[in-house]
Amino acid sequence: MEEFEFEIPSHELASLRSLSDVVRYYSIKREALTGEDVLLKSDLPKNIHLMFEPVRFTNETKDYFKGKTAFPKRDTIVTSLKYRNVYKGYKNPQAYEKKKGFQYY
């Protein structure tokens, strides 16, 4: 399958019963496109905009959001090991305001 540069998905593999079915499957021209690639190439209406890279609320991007966050007085924490080095978390300074009548240790 490496010679053909794409593999047979399991849902189509069940329909292949003979060698001629396999030959017919690989004779069809296929492109290795993801769903995102198909959307990027498609002609979308002008009122639809796709963002494949998220813009996260951080100190560097808070001007983009005019200083407003969807999670006021809460931190934005990246918990995924995979994305911890890709996306930065954000510590909200307003979340740690000391209030009267409470003891902080």
N, C-alpha and C positions, 0 to 999 in steps of 0.2 A: 504494500500500500504506500510505502514511502516514494516509490517511483511515480505514482500518480498524484502526489502532493496533497491528497485529502483522503480521509477514511470514510468508511460507510457507517452512518449512524445506526444505532441499534434498532430504532424503529423501522428502518428500511432493510436492515439485514435479515429480518424475519421473512421478508417477501422474496428474497433471493433463494430460489430452489435449485438452480442448476448453473453450470458454468456459463451458459449462454446468457442467463440473467445477469451475471456479474459482468460479462463483456458488454452487454447492453447498458448497464449502469455506468460503467466507466467510459463509454463512448459518448455520453452526453456531456457537453461542455459545462463545467461548473466553476464558479468563482468562490474563493474562500473569503466571504464577506460576513461580518458580524451584523447584528441588527442595527448597531450604531452607524456602521458604514452605509447600510442601505438608506437610513434616514438622512445622512449627510448628502447622499447623492440624489435623493428624491427632491421633487419640486414642491416645497411646502408653501402654504398660504403665507402672506406677508405678516399676518398677526400671530404666527407661531414661531417662537424662537427656542432653539434647543441649546442647552448648556451641558456639555459632557464633562467638563471639569467644574466641580462645585467651587463657589466663592464662599469661604468660611469667614465668620466674624472673628477677626483677630485685631491686634493693635495696628497692623499695617493696612487692613482693609476696612476699618470702621468708618472711614470717611466715605467709602463707597455706599455704605448703608446710612449715611448722615447721622452716625452715632447711635442709631437705634438697633436693638437686637430683638430677636424673637423670644429670647429667654432673659428678661431683665432680672438682675440680682442673682443670676446663676452662672456658674462656670460652664464653658464648653470644653468637655474632656474627650480626648481621643483614646478610647480603650482598646482598640484593635491593635494587635501586635504588627499586623501587616501595614497599617496606615499610620502608625505612630510616628514614623520617620518621614512620612509624606506630608501630613497635615499637622499644623500646630494647634495646640489647645489655647484657650483664652481664659485667664483668671480675671473675673469681673471685680474691680476694686470696690464697687458699691455693695457687693455681697458681704463685705466684712466690716461694715459700719458698726461701731459699738453703740448700743442703745442704753439709755438710762434705766437703772433698776436691775440690770443684769450683771452677773459677775463672770468675768472671762479669765480663764487660767492658761 
